[in-house]
Amino acid sequence: MGVATERSKTLLLVKNLDVRATQAELAALFGKHGQIGTVLLVPGNTLALVEFLEVRFTHKPHKRKDARA
């Protein structure tokens, strides 16, 4: 059994991204909801971590938004 840790209230995990997604696009998209600290894309660009500098956006689940057709 592992040690329980508290979840971050400023990090958002973004899954199922288009492989063409960029850090700049994600920062612009999520920056509408609060000030962004860092955007990290994993190799392959299908998963990202978005760090907000304040707690206000990351605590609610959001519906999928298809940015590309």
N, C-alpha and C positions, 0 to 999 in steps of 0.2 A: 504494500500500500504506500502511495506517495503522500507527501505533505500537501495539505490543501493550501492553495494560494488564492489571493483575491484577484479577480479579473480587472484588467485595466479599464478605466472609464474614458480614456482618451484615444485608444487604438481601435480601429475599425478594420475588420477582415473583409476584403472584397474578393468574391470568387466568380469563376466562370467569365472572366474577361475575354474580350476579343484579343487575339494574339498581336494585333496591331496597336493595342492600347499603349499610350505613353505616360510617363510621369507627369508631364505638363498637362495633358488632357484630364487626368484624374485629379490633379491639384485644382484645375479650373472648375471641374464638375463639383467636387466636394467642398471647395473653397466658398461656395455659395452658402454653406451651412455653418461656417466658422473658420477661424484662422488655422491654416495647415502648418504643421511643423515639418513633417517628412512624409514622403511617399516612397515606399519600397516595392519594387516589382520583382517577383521571382523569375529565374530564367524561364523563358517561354511566354512570359507576360500574361498568364491566365489567372494569376493570384497576386494580390497586393495587400500591403498594410498601409493604412492611412492614419497618420498621427495628427490629432487635433491638439491645439494648445490650450483649449478650455473644454470643460465637460458641458455639452448641451446637445450634441447631435448623435453620439454613438450609443445611447442607451435605448433607442427604439429601433425595431426591425423595419426595414424599408422594402418596398416592392421593387422588383427587377425593372431596370430601365434599359431598353435596347437602344444604344446610341448609334449603332450602325445597322443598316438594313442588309 
